[in-house]
Amino acid sequence: MLYSTTYPSPFGEIFLLANDHALVGAWLPGQQIDQTLAAQAQKRQSAALLVQACGWLDRYFRGEKPTPQELPLEPQGNDFRRMVWQRLCRIPYGKLETYGQIAREIAEKSGGKMSAQAVGGAVGHNPISLIIPCHRVVGADGNLVGYGGGLPMKRRLLKYEGVDLSQLHDPKPRAK
């Protein structure tokens, strides 16, 4: 069974989706909600995992720095995507890593090659935004790139976490 609710955050309503044993989705305003899953869900604020997720978000927005590991998470995706999402869960509150750093680490562990673009594709499909902190990943040289909720939302989240935004810059426009 799937359950849904919304959480009233300082950034707008966050749509939450859970099953009986894990959180399966969290979408901020401006992000594309998985409509197939959302259509299967019963709206129920009192579902245990939704209550737990709302408590996590309460703590996050009070600045208490909860970690993703405090919630049972079950993002839906292939093995590669889940591996990248698990890696994202280790990025500390208020810290940044690059797609390239994550790609190199995964390549070292797997004994193969990995591109920053492949990692970026997996990051871009993260169904549990904010909790799995994809907003903490930036491009090489501090390029502020890629966020399903848009770059203004990514900037707001990073600023909220105390990241020095002067070190980041928007991507250069592509040549036509």
PAFI-870230 format. One record per atom (N, C-alpha, C): z, y, x; atom name; residue number from 1; residue in one letter. Coordinates in nm, 2 decimals, padded with zeros to 4 digits. Atoms other than C-alpha are relative to their C-alpha. Example, Ala and Ser with C-alpha at 12.3 -4.5 7.8 and 13.67 -1.06 7.14 Angstrom:
2
REC       w       v       u  site  pos  code
REC   00.00  -00.12   00.09     N    1     A
REC   00.78  -00.45   01.23    CA    1     A
REC   00.00   00.12   00.09     C    1     A
REC   00.00  -00.11  -00.09     N    2     S
REC   00.71  -00.11   01.37    CA    2     S
REC   00.08   00.11  -00.08     C    2     S
This chain:
176
REC       w       v       u  site  pos  code
REC   00.00  -00.12   00.08     N    1     M
REC   00.00   00.00   00.00    CA    1     M
REC   00.00   00.12   00.09     C    1     M
REC   00.00  -00.12  -00.07     N    2     L
REC  -00.08   00.35   00.12    CA    2     L
REC   00.07   00.11  -00.08     C    2     L
REC  -00.07  -00.11   00.06     N    3     Y
REC   00.13   00.66   00.04    CA    3     Y
REC  -00.04   00.13   00.07     C    3     Y
REC   00.04  -00.13  -00.06     N    4     S
REC   00.05   01.03   00.09    CA    4     S
REC   00.10   00.11  -00.05     C    4     S
REC  -00.08  -00.12   00.04     N    5     T
REC   00.23   01.36   00.08    CA    5     T
REC  -00.06   00.12   00.09     C    5     T
REC   00.04  -00.11  -00.08     N    6     T
REC   00.18   01.71   00.22    CA    6     T
REC   00.13   00.06   00.05     C    6     T
REC  -00.12  -00.06  -00.07     N    7     Y
REC   00.42   01.89   00.46    CA    7     Y
REC  -00.04   00.15   00.02     C    7     Y
REC   00.03  -00.15  -00.01     N    8     P
REC   00.44   02.27   00.44    CA    8     P
REC   00.04   00.05   00.14     C    8     P
REC  -00.03  -00.04  -00.14     N    9     S
REC   00.42   02.37   00.81    CA    9     S
REC  -00.03   00.15   00.01     C    9     S
REC   00.03  -00.14  -00.02     N   10     P
REC   00.41   02.72   00.95    CA   10     P
REC  -00.15   00.03   00.02     C   10     P
REC   00.14  -00.01  -00.03     N   11     F
REC   00.04   02.65   01.02    CA   11     F
REC  -00.08  -00.04  -00.13     C   11     F
REC   00.06   00.05   00.12     N   12     G
REC  -00.04   02.54   00.66    CA   12     G
REC   00.04  -00.14  -00.03     C   12     G
REC  -00.04   00.14   00.05     N   13     E
REC  -00.01   02.21   00.47    CA   13     E
REC  -00.06  -00.11   00.09     C   13     E
REC   00.04   00.11  -00.08     N   14     I
REC  -00.03   01.90   00.68    CA   14     I
REC   00.00  -00.12  -00.10     C   14     I
REC   00.02   00.12   00.09     N   15     F
REC  -00.16   01.59   00.49    CA   15     F
REC   00.05  -00.12   00.07     C   15     F
REC  -00.06   00.12  -00.06     N   16     L
REC   00.04   01.28   00.57    CA   16     L
REC  -00.04  -00.13  -00.07     C   16     L
REC   00.03   00.12   00.06     N   17     L
REC  -00.06   00.92   00.51    CA   17     L
REC   00.07  -00.11   00.07     C   17     L
REC  -00.07   00.11  -00.07     N   18     A
REC   00.15   00.61   00.57    CA   18     A
REC  -00.02  -00.13  -00.09     C   18     A
REC  -00.01   00.13   00.07     N   19     N
REC   00.17   00.24   00.48    CA   19     N
REC   00.15  -00.04   00.00     C   19     N
REC  -00.14   00.04   00.01     N   20     D
REC   00.49   00.04   00.44    CA   20     D
REC   00.07  -00.01   00.13     C   20     D
REC  -00.06   00.01  -00.13     N   21     H
REC   00.55   00.02   00.81    CA   21     H
REC  -00.04   00.10   00.11     C   21     H
REC   00.04  -00.09  -00.11     N   22     A
REC   00.38   00.30   01.00    CA   22     A
REC  -00.07   00.12  -00.06     C   22     A
REC   00.08  -00.12   00.03     N   23     L
REC   00.23   00.65   00.98    CA   23     L
REC  -00.15  -00.03   00.04     C   23     L
REC   00.14   00.03  -00.04     N   24     V
REC  -00.15   00.61   00.97    CA   24     V
REC  -00.09   00.13   00.01     C   24     V
REC   00.08  -00.12   00.00     N   25     G
REC  -00.27   00.97   00.93    CA   25     G
REC   00.09   00.13  -00.01     C   25     G
REC  -00.06  -00.14   00.01     N   26     A
REC  -00.17   01.34   00.98    CA   26     A
REC  -00.11   00.10   00.03     C   26     A
REC   00.11  -00.09  -00.01     N   27     W
REC  -00.42   01.61   00.93    CA   27     W
REC   00.04   00.14  -00.02     C   27     W
REC  -00.03  -00.14   00.02     N   28     L
REC  -00.37   01.98   00.98    CA   28     L
REC  -00.11   00.08  -00.07     C   28     L
REC   00.10  -00.07   00.07     N   29     P
REC  -00.55   02.25   00.79    CA   29     P
REC  -00.13   00.01   00.08     C   29     P
REC   00.13  -00.01  -00.07     N   30     G
REC  -00.92   02.26   00.88    CA   30     G
REC  -00.05  -00.13   00.06     C   30     G
REC   00.04   00.12  -00.05     N   31     Q
REC  -00.93   01.90   00.99    CA   31     Q
REC  -00.06  -00.09  -00.11     C   31     Q
REC   00.07   00.09   00.09     N   32     Q
REC  -01.15   01.63   00.83    CA   32     Q
REC   00.09  -00.11  -00.04     C   32     Q
REC  -00.09   00.11   00.05     N   33     I
REC  -00.92   01.40   00.62    CA   33     I
REC  -00.08  -00.12  -00.02     C   33     I
REC   00.07   00.12   00.03     N   34     D
REC  -01.02   01.04   00.60    CA   34     D
REC   00.01  -00.03  -00.15     C   34     D
REC   00.00   00.00   00.15     N   35     Q
REC  -01.12   01.05   00.23    CA   35     Q
REC   00.01  -00.15  -00.05     C   35     Q
REC   00.00   00.14   00.05     N   36     T
REC  -01.16   00.67   00.21    CA   36     T
REC   00.15  -00.05  -00.01     C   36     T
REC  -00.15   00.03   00.00     N   37     L
REC  -00.79   00.62   00.31    CA   37     L
REC   00.07   00.08  -00.11     C   37     L
REC  -00.08  -00.09   00.09     N   38     A
REC  -00.67   00.92   00.11    CA   38     A
REC  -00.02  -00.05  -00.15     C   38     A
REC   00.03   00.05   00.14     N   39     A
REC  -00.84   00.78  -00.21    CA   39     A
REC   00.08  -00.12  -00.04     C   39     A
REC  -00.08   00.12   00.03     N   40     Q
REC  -00.64   00.46  -00.18    CA   40     Q
REC   00.15   00.02  -00.01     C   40     Q
REC  -00.14  -00.03  -00.01     N   41     A
REC  -00.31   00.63  -00.14    CA   41     A
REC   00.06   00.05  -00.13     C   41     A
REC  -00.08  -00.05   00.11     N   42     Q
REC  -00.04   00.69  -00.40    CA   42     Q
REC   00.08   00.12   00.05     C   42     Q
REC  -00.08  -00.12  -00.04     N   43     K
REC   00.12   01.04  -00.38    CA   43     K
REC   00.15  -00.04  -00.02     C   43     K
REC  -00.14   00.04   00.01     N   44     R
REC   00.48   00.96  -00.30    CA   44     R
REC   00.08   00.06   00.11     C   44     R
REC  -00.08  -00.06  -00.11     N   45     Q
REC   00.71   01.19  -00.10    CA   45     Q
REC   00.11  -00.09   00.05     C   45     Q
REC  -00.12   00.07  -00.04     N   46     S
REC   00.99   00.94  -00.10    CA   46     S
REC  -00.03  -00.13   00.07     C   46     S
REC   00.03   00.12  -00.09     N   47     A
REC   00.80   00.66   00.09    CA   47     A
REC   00.07   00.02   00.13     C   47     A
REC  -00.08  -00.01  -00.12     N   48     A
REC   01.02   00.58   00.38    CA   48     A
REC  -00.07   00.06   00.13     C   48     A
REC   00.07  -00.05  -00.12     N   49     L
REC   00.76   00.65   00.65    CA   49     L
REC  -00.04   00.14  -00.01     C   49     L
REC   00.03  -00.14   00.02     N   50     L
REC   00.66   00.98   00.50    CA   50     L
REC   00.13   00.08   00.01     C   50     L
REC  -00.12  -00.07  -00.01     N   51     V
REC   01.02   01.09   00.48    CA   51     V
REC   00.03   00.01   00.15     C   51     V
REC  -00.02   00.00  -00.14     N   52     Q
REC   01.06   00.99   00.85    CA   52     Q
REC  -00.10   00.10   00.07     C   52     Q
REC   00.10  -00.09  -00.06     N   53     A
REC   00.74   01.18   00.94    CA   53     A
REC   00.03   00.14  -00.03     C   53     A
REC  -00.04  -00.14   00.03     N   54     C
REC   00.85   01.49   00.76    CA   54     C
REC   00.12   00.04   00.08     C   54     C
REC  -00.11  -00.03  -00.08     N   55     G
REC   01.18   01.47   00.94    CA   55     G
REC  -00.04   00.03   00.15     C   55     G
REC   00.05  -00.02  -00.13     N   56     W
REC   00.99   01.45   01.27    CA   56     W
REC  -00.06   00.14   00.01     C   56     W
REC   00.07  -00.13   00.01     N   57     L
REC   00.78   01.75   01.17    CA   57     L
REC   00.11   00.12  -00.01     C   57     L
REC  -00.11  -00.10   00.01     N   58     D
REC   01.10   01.95   01.07    CA   58     D
REC   00.05   00.02   00.14     C   58     D
REC  -00.05  -00.01  -00.13     N   59     R
REC   01.23   01.88   01.42    CA   59     R
REC  -00.10   00.07   00.10     C   59     R
REC   00.11  -00.07  -00.08     N   60     Y
REC   00.90   01.98   01.59    CA   60     Y
REC   00.00   00.15  -00.03     C   60     Y
REC   00.01  -00.14   00.04     N   61     F
REC   00.89   02.31   01.40    CA   61     F
REC   00.13   00.08   00.03     C   61     F
REC  -00.12  -00.06  -00.05     N   62     R
REC   01.25   02.38   01.50    CA   62     R
REC   00.01   00.01   00.15     C   62     R
REC   00.00  -00.01  -00.15     N   63     G
REC   01.15   02.35   01.86    CA   63     G
REC   00.08  -00.11   00.07     C   63     G
REC  -00.08   00.11  -00.06     N   64     E
REC   01.34   02.02   01.92    CA   64     E
REC  -00.07  -00.10   00.09     C   64     E
REC   00.09   00.08  -00.09     N   65     K
REC   01.05   01.85   02.10    CA   65     K
REC   00.01  -00.15  -00.03     C   65     K
REC   00.00   00.14   00.02     N   66     P
REC   01.05   01.51   01.93    CA   66     P
REC  -00.13  -00.06   00.07     C   66     P
REC   00.12   00.07  -00.06     N   67     T
REC   00.82   01.25   02.09    CA   67     T
REC  -00.07  -00.09  -00.10     C   67     T
REC   00.08   00.09   00.09     N   68     P
REC   00.55   01.04   01.93    CA   68     P
REC   00.07  -00.14  -00.01     C   68     P
REC  -00.06   00.13  -00.01     N   69     Q
REC   00.74   00.73   02.03    CA   69     Q
REC   00.12  -00.02  -00.10     C   69     Q
REC  -00.11   00.01   00.10     N   70     E
REC   01.01   00.81   01.77    CA   70     E
REC  -00.05  -00.04  -00.14     C   70     E
REC   00.05   00.04   00.12     N   71     L
REC   00.78   00.72   01.49    CA   71     L
REC  -00.09  -00.12   00.01     C   71     L
REC   00.10   00.11   00.00     N   72     P
REC   00.60   00.40   01.41    CA   72     P
REC  -00.14   00.05  -00.04     C   72     P
REC   00.14  -00.05   00.02     N   73     L
REC   00.23   00.49   01.44    CA   73     L
REC  -00.10  -00.11   00.00     C   73     L
REC   00.10   00.10   00.01     N   74     E
REC  -00.07   00.29   01.34    CA   74     E
REC  -00.14   00.07  -00.03     C   74     E
REC   00.13  -00.06   00.02     N   75     P
REC  -00.39   00.49   01.39    CA   75     P
REC  -00.11  -00.10  -00.01     C   75     P
REC   00.11   00.09   00.01     N   76     Q
REC  -00.70   00.31   01.28    CA   76     Q
REC  -00.12   00.04   00.09     C   76     Q
REC   00.12  -00.03  -00.10     N   77     G
REC  -00.97   00.28   01.55    CA   77     G
REC  -00.02  -00.13   00.08     C   77     G
REC   00.03   00.12  -00.09     N   78     N
REC  -01.13   00.04   01.80    CA   78     N
REC   00.10   00.00   00.12     C   78     N
REC  -00.09   00.02  -00.11     N   79     D
REC  -00.94  -00.08   02.11    CA   79     D
REC   00.00   00.12   00.09     C   79     D
REC   00.01  -00.11  -00.09     N   80     F
REC  -01.07   00.20   02.33    CA   80     F
REC   00.07   00.12  -00.05     C   80     F
REC  -00.06  -00.11   00.06     N   81     R
REC  -00.97   00.47   02.09    CA   81     R
REC   00.15  -00.01   00.00     C   81     R
REC  -00.15   00.02   00.01     N   82     R
REC  -00.62   00.32   02.04    CA   82     R
REC   00.06   00.02   00.14     C   82     R
REC  -00.05  -00.01  -00.13     N   83     M
REC  -00.58   00.30   02.42    CA   83     M
REC   00.01   00.15   00.04     C   83     M
REC   00.00  -00.14  -00.03     N   84     V
REC  -00.67   00.67   02.46    CA   84     V
REC   00.12   00.07  -00.08     C   84     V
REC  -00.10  -00.07   00.08     N   85     W
REC  -00.44   00.77   02.17    CA   85     W
REC   00.14  -00.04   00.05     C   85     W
REC  -00.13   00.04  -00.06     N   86     Q
REC  -00.15   00.57   02.33    CA   86     Q
REC   00.03   00.08   00.12     C   86     Q
REC  -00.02  -00.08  -00.12     N   87     R
REC  -00.21   00.76   02.65    CA   87     R
REC   00.03   00.15  -00.04     C   87     R
REC  -00.03  -00.14   00.05     N   88     L
REC  -00.20   01.10   02.46    CA   88     L
REC   00.15   00.01  -00.03     C   88     L
REC  -00.14  -00.01   00.04     N   89     C
REC   00.14   01.01   02.34    CA   89     C
REC   00.10   00.02   00.12     C   89     C
REC  -00.08  -00.02  -00.12     N   90     R
REC   00.27   01.04   02.70    CA   90     R
REC  -00.01   00.14   00.05     C   90     R
REC   00.01  -00.13  -00.04     N   91     I
REC   00.17   01.40   02.73    CA   91     I
REC   00.12   00.08  -00.05     C   91     I
REC  -00.12  -00.07   00.05     N   92     P
REC   00.50   01.60   02.72    CA   92     P
REC  -00.03   00.13  -00.08     C   92     P
REC   00.00  -00.13   00.08     N   93     Y
REC   00.56   01.89   02.48    CA   93     Y
REC  -00.02   00.11   00.09     C   93     Y
REC   00.03  -00.12  -00.07     N   94     G
REC   00.42   02.21   02.61    CA   94     G
REC  -00.07  -00.02   00.13     C   94     G
REC   00.08   00.03  -00.12     N   95     K
REC   00.22   02.04   02.89    CA   95     K
REC  -00.14  -00.03  -00.03     C   95     K
REC   00.14   00.02   00.03     N   96     L
REC  -00.15   02.01   02.93    CA   96     L
REC  -00.05  -00.10   00.10     C   96     L
REC   00.08   00.09  -00.09     N   97     E
REC  -00.38   01.74   03.08    CA   97     E
REC  -00.15   00.02  -00.04     C   97     E
REC   00.14  -00.01   00.03     N   98     T
REC  -00.75   01.73   03.11    CA   98     T
REC  -00.06  -00.14  -00.04     C   98     T
REC   00.07   00.12   00.04     N   99     Y
REC  -01.00   01.48   02.97    CA   99     Y
REC  -00.03  -00.08   00.12     C   99     Y
REC   00.03   00.07  -00.13     N  100     G
REC  -01.09   01.40   03.33    CA  100     G
REC   00.12  -00.07   00.06     C  100     G
REC  -00.13   00.07  -00.05     N  101     Q
REC  -00.73   01.32   03.43    CA  101     Q
REC   00.02  -00.13  -00.08     C  101     Q
REC  -00.02   00.12   00.08     N  102     I
REC  -00.70   01.08   03.14    CA  102     I
REC  -00.10  -00.11   00.03     C  102     I
REC   00.11   00.10  -00.03     N  103     A
REC  -01.04   00.92   03.21    CA  103     A
REC   00.03  -00.07   00.13     C  103     A
REC  -00.02   00.06  -00.13     N  104     R
REC  -00.95   00.86   03.58    CA  104     R
REC   00.12  -00.10  -00.01     C  104     R
REC  -00.12   00.09   00.02     N  105     E
REC  -00.61   00.71   03.48    CA  105     E
REC  -00.04  -00.13  -00.07     C  105     E
REC   00.05   00.12   00.07     N  106     I
REC  -00.77   00.47   03.23    CA  106     I
REC  -00.09  -00.08   00.09     C  106     I
REC   00.09   00.07  -00.09     N  107     A
REC  -01.04   00.38   03.48    CA  107     A
REC   00.07  -00.08   00.11     C  107     A
REC  -00.08   00.07  -00.11     N  108     E
REC  -00.78   00.30   03.75    CA  108     E
REC   00.06  -00.13  -00.06     C  108     E
REC  -00.07   00.12   00.06     N  109     K
REC  -00.59   00.07   03.51    CA  109     K
REC  -00.09  -00.11  -00.04     C  109     K
REC   00.09   00.10   00.04     N  110     S
REC  -00.89  -00.10   03.38    CA  110     S
REC  -00.10  -00.06   00.11     C  110     S
REC   00.08   00.05  -00.11     N  111     G
REC  -01.07  -00.14   03.71    CA  111     G
REC  -00.15   00.03  -00.02     C  111     G
REC   00.14  -00.04   00.03     N  112     G
REC  -01.39   00.02   03.57    CA  112     G
REC  -00.02   00.15   00.01     C  112     G
REC   00.04  -00.15   00.00     N  113     K
REC  -01.55   00.36   03.52    CA  113     K
REC   00.03   00.05  -00.14     C  113     K
REC  -00.03  -00.07   00.13     N  114     M
REC  -01.46   00.61   03.25    CA  114     M
REC  -00.04   00.14   00.01     C  114     M
REC   00.04  -00.14  -00.01     N  115     S
REC  -01.61   00.94   03.17    CA  115     S
REC   00.09   00.09  -00.09     C  115     S
REC  -00.08  -00.10   00.08     N  116     A
REC  -01.43   01.25   03.04    CA  116     A
REC  -00.06   00.01  -00.14     C  116     A
REC   00.06  -00.01   00.13     N  117     Q
REC  -01.68   01.26   02.76    CA  117     Q
REC   00.04  -00.12  -00.09     C  117     Q
REC  -00.05   00.12   00.08     N  118     A
REC  -01.58   00.91   02.64    CA  118     A
REC   00.14   00.02  -00.05     C  118     A
REC  -00.14  -00.04   00.04     N  119     V
REC  -01.22   01.02   02.64    CA  119     V
REC   00.00   00.10  -00.11     C  119     V
REC   00.02  -00.10   00.10     N  120     G
REC  -01.32   01.33   02.45    CA  120     G
REC  -00.04  -00.05  -00.13     C  120     G
REC   00.04   00.06   00.12     N  121     G
REC  -01.49   01.12   02.19    CA  121     G
REC   00.12  -00.06  -00.08     C  121     G
REC  -00.11   00.06   00.06     N  122     A
REC  -01.18   00.92   02.13    CA  122     A
REC   00.11   00.10  -00.04     C  122     A
REC  -00.10  -00.11   00.04     N  123     V
REC  -00.95   01.23   02.13    CA  123     V
REC  -00.05   00.06  -00.13     C  123     V
REC   00.06  -00.07   00.12     N  124     G
REC  -01.18   01.39   01.87    CA  124     G
REC   00.01  -00.08  -00.13     C  124     G
REC  -00.02   00.09   00.11     N  125     H
REC  -01.12   01.09   01.64    CA  125     H
REC   00.14  -00.03  -00.03     C  125     H
REC  -00.14   00.03   00.02     N  126     N
REC  -00.74   01.10   01.65    CA  126     N
REC   00.04   00.03  -00.14     C  126     N
REC  -00.04  -00.02   00.14     N  127     P
REC  -00.62   01.05   01.29    CA  127     P
REC   00.14   00.04  -00.02     C  127     P
REC  -00.14  -00.04   00.02     N  128     I
REC  -00.26   01.15   01.36    CA  128     I
REC   00.02   00.12   00.08     C  128     I
REC  -00.01  -00.13  -00.08     N  129     S
REC  -00.29   01.51   01.48    CA  129     S
REC   00.14   00.05   00.01     C  129     S
REC  -00.13  -00.07  -00.03     N  130     L
REC   00.00   01.70   01.62    CA  130     L
REC   00.10  -00.11   00.05     C  130     L
REC  -00.10   00.11  -00.04     N  131     I
REC   00.22   01.38   01.64    CA  131     I
REC  -00.06  -00.07   00.12     C  131     I
REC   00.07   00.04  -00.12     N  132     I
REC  -00.04   01.22   01.87    CA  132     I
REC  -00.06   00.12   00.06     C  132     I
REC   00.03  -00.14  -00.03     N  133     P
REC  -00.08   01.54   02.07    CA  133     P
REC  -00.14   00.02   00.07     C  133     P
REC   00.14  -00.02  -00.06     N  134     C
REC  -00.46   01.57   02.12    CA  134     C
REC  -00.02   00.15   00.03     C  134     C
REC   00.01  -00.14  -00.03     N  135     H
REC  -00.41   01.95   02.12    CA  135     H
REC   00.04   00.04   00.14     C  135     H
REC  -00.05  -00.02  -00.14     N  136     R
REC  -00.26   01.92   02.47    CA  136     R
REC  -00.10  -00.04   00.10     C  136     R
REC   00.11   00.04  -00.09     N  137     V
REC  -00.59   01.81   02.62    CA  137     V
REC  -00.10   00.11   00.01     C  137     V
REC   00.10  -00.10  -00.03     N  138     V
REC  -00.82   02.06   02.78    CA  138     V
REC  -00.11  -00.05   00.09     C  138     V
REC   00.11   00.03  -00.09     N  139     G
REC  -01.14   02.06   02.97    CA  139     G
REC   00.03   00.03   00.14     C  139     G
REC  -00.02  -00.03  -00.14     N  140     A
REC  -01.18   02.09   03.34    CA  140     A
REC   00.02   00.15   00.02     C  140     A
REC  -00.03  -00.14  -00.03     N  141     D
REC  -01.06   02.42   03.49    CA  141     D
REC   00.06   00.08  -00.11     C  141     D
REC  -00.07  -00.07   00.11     N  142     G
REC  -00.86   02.50   03.18    CA  142     G
REC  -00.09   00.04  -00.11     C  142     G
REC   00.08  -00.04   00.11     N  143     N
REC  -01.15   02.52   02.94    CA  143     N
REC   00.06  -00.05  -00.13     C  143     N
REC  -00.06   00.04   00.13     N  144     L
REC  -01.01   02.52   02.59    CA  144     L
REC  -00.12  -00.05  -00.09     C  144     L
REC   00.11   00.06   00.07     N  145     V
REC  -01.25   02.28   02.42    CA  145     V
REC   00.06  -00.11  -00.10     C  145     V
REC  -00.01   00.12   00.09     N  146     G
REC  -01.26   02.03   02.13    CA  146     G
REC   00.13  -00.01  -00.07     C  146     G
REC  -00.12   00.02   00.08     N  147     Y
REC  -01.01   02.04   01.85    CA  147     Y
REC  -00.05  -00.01  -00.15     C  147     Y
REC   00.05   00.02   00.13     N  148     G
REC  -01.08   01.91   01.50    CA  148     G
REC   00.04   00.11  -00.10     C  148     G
REC  -00.05  -00.11   00.09     N  149     G
REC  -00.88   02.19   01.34    CA  149     G
REC  -00.06   00.14   00.05     C  149     G
REC   00.06  -00.12  -00.05     N  150     G
REC  -01.08   02.45   01.54    CA  150     G
REC   00.08   00.05   00.12     C  150     G
REC  -00.07  -00.05  -00.12     N  151     L
REC  -00.99   02.63   01.87    CA  151     L
REC   00.11   00.10  -00.04     C  151     L
REC  -00.12  -00.09   00.04     N  152     P
REC  -00.78   02.90   01.69    CA  152     P
REC   00.12  -00.08  -00.03     C  152     P
REC  -00.12   00.08   00.03     N  153     M
REC  -00.55   02.63   01.56    CA  153     M
REC   00.05  -00.07   00.13     C  153     M
REC  -00.04   00.06  -00.12     N  154     K
REC  -00.54   02.46   01.90    CA  154     K
REC   00.08   00.11   00.08     C  154     K
REC  -00.07  -00.11  -00.07     N  155     R
REC  -00.44   02.80   02.06    CA  155     R
REC   00.14   00.02  -00.07     C  155     R
REC  -00.13  -00.03   00.07     N  156     R
REC  -00.17   02.85   01.79    CA  156     R
REC   00.10  -00.11   00.04     C  156     R
REC  -00.09   00.11  -00.04     N  157     L
REC  -00.02   02.50   01.86    CA  157     L
REC   00.05   00.01   00.14     C  157     L
REC  -00.04  -00.01  -00.14     N  158     L
REC  -00.02   02.55   02.23    CA  158     L
REC   00.09   00.12   00.02     C  158     L
REC  -00.09  -00.12  -00.01     N  159     K
REC   00.13   02.90   02.20    CA  159     K
REC   00.14  -00.04  -00.05     C  159     K
REC  -00.13   00.04   00.06     N  160     Y
REC   00.40   02.75   01.97    CA  160     Y
REC   00.08  -00.08   00.10     C  160     Y
REC  -00.06   00.08  -00.09     N  161     E
REC   00.48   02.50   02.24    CA  161     E
REC   00.04   00.07   00.13     C  161     E
REC  -00.04  -00.07  -00.12     N  162     G
REC   00.52   02.77   02.50    CA  162     G
REC  -00.10  -00.01   00.12     C  162     G
REC   00.10   00.01  -00.11     N  163     V
REC   00.20   02.70   02.70    CA  163     V
REC  -00.05   00.14   00.03     C  163     V
REC   00.05  -00.13  -00.05     N  164     D
REC   00.08   03.00   02.91    CA  164     D
REC  -00.15   00.00  -00.03     C  164     D
REC   00.14   00.00   00.04     N  165     L
REC  -00.24   03.07   02.73    CA  165     L
REC  -00.09   00.09   00.09     C  165     L
REC   00.08  -00.08  -00.09     N  166     S
REC  -00.35   03.32   03.00    CA  166     S
REC  -00.08  -00.09   00.10     C  166     S
REC   00.06   00.10  -00.09     N  167     Q
REC  -00.44   03.01   03.21    CA  167     Q
REC  -00.12  -00.07  -00.06     C  167     Q
REC   00.10   00.07   00.07     N  168     L
REC  -00.68   02.89   02.95    CA  168     L
REC  -00.12   00.09  -00.04     C  168     L
REC   00.11  -00.09   00.04     N  169     H
REC  -01.02   03.02   02.86    CA  169     H
REC  -00.10  -00.08  -00.09     C  169     H
REC   00.10   00.06   00.09     N  170     D
REC  -01.28   02.95   02.59    CA  170     D
REC  -00.12  -00.05   00.08     C  170     D
REC   00.12   00.06  -00.08     N  171     P
REC  -01.58   02.74   02.69    CA  171     P
REC  -00.11   00.11   00.00     C  171     P
REC   00.12  -00.09  -00.01     N  172     K
REC  -01.89   02.93   02.81    CA  172     K
REC  -00.10  -00.04  -00.10     C  172     K
REC   00.11   00.04   00.09     N  173     P
REC  -02.17   02.95   02.56    CA  173     P
REC  -00.11  -00.08   00.07     C  173     P
REC   00.11   00.08  -00.06     N  174     R
REC  -02.44   02.70   02.61    CA  174     R
REC  -00.13   00.08   00.01     C  174     R
REC   00.13  -00.06  -00.02     N  175     A
REC  -02.77   02.82   02.74    CA  175     A
REC  -00.10  -00.05  -00.10     C  175     A
REC   00.10   00.05   00.10     N  176     K
REC  -03.05   02.81   02.48    CA  176     K
REC  -00.13  -00.03   00.06     C  176     K
